Amino acid sequence: MAHLLRVLSSYDLRKIEIGSGQNPQPGYAHVEVTSNFPDVDIVCDVSSERLPIADGVSDEVLANHVIEHIPWRNLTFVVSEWNRILRPGGRVVLRTPNLKKICEQYLKGEISPEWPADMDALIDTFGSFGPSQWALVKLFSGQDYPSNFHFNCLDFNSCKSLFEKNGFVDCKEIDIEPKFSPFELQFQARKES
């Protein structure tokens, strides 16, 4: 059941990071599925539970490599929850694997280095790390612990459609540093005012 681990003021809730994992970003209240990660403020399975946050209190929702871990059938619920907690004009910023770029790189036979443990496991399984193995980890994740599976992979157009359907406008690709993963989609959308 979703719950707060500490009392959060309206100031604390201005910026929410969903799925902060091992790399929580400073200046955000952090939401995770368990309290086993650093700096977690809110425990919530965002794929199926309402966030324990009042309507319209947040200025920003940050989701770094989280939306791909949500079953595609639950995406409408999740994005509508992000819309619910945002103030009018508030924004969502997300990073996620970019389906279009992954497919283009795979077809070109061009790959990037990946997390060493993933590369080692793929080499152990397949005997090599080439475009097919690279695409497996980009599309389906490392699968080395229960929540490290991808359930969807979006490109800009599918992401834009999803967010527009759920009350967002001004959808655009952005370019922010640092890049968390090669060939990621960096996306921003604003809640309608």
Steps between C-alpha positions, in 0.01 A plus 500: 500500500631846406626704794727784604819414689517850645280807522537703181409867474348656190850638434643144504237389249576765237734260319435125497738237366327176409721190517813665637674165550867506595548848349255741669522848354552783749215743561218248451271297724577139401244231421595133481321166510685403824695682768815302408643787293683812620305812599152355441226730629192324359448127448254438218458250218425774248387247241189416700468730805395863531783722617438617859528861382219756480370625166685787332788551744807416289687709246698212349499123471834347403506138378846380401477158337181401677214506249642199315462296822124559504276254316364674191142425610564715812652802322174697483454464877861604571504804271160614627636478857794720403251744348290491818783604734635773271391862518367647174808570286711249698727273302604139467858428399591145414775291358425160350652269237416639155344226287573678172868559577548148634352353181713728280819407687414130490440511124829687448681245718628781723493449874615677814663361812243403763506431872797259543299241696238492222765464231672219693169314552412531130846374398459208743160421345570558129879484474526856366370854538381625162200692366245231595622476859526879523139537383385241757636701791380834357147372439452257791751619765752308710243271665736445793246580774117485511419859395773528235280406204370723221133470410494757221728706280385837368607731224419872491170459315362233735613697804340820363173318429492348848557834673265703279223243559547562873482880511851609408611754239829637363647151464854514372832324493759672715876469536618483858819387664610268625380231262407204717505248217604512135211546256249612761194710430502817706149636509310787658129577518298765686166462675235713331451835675 
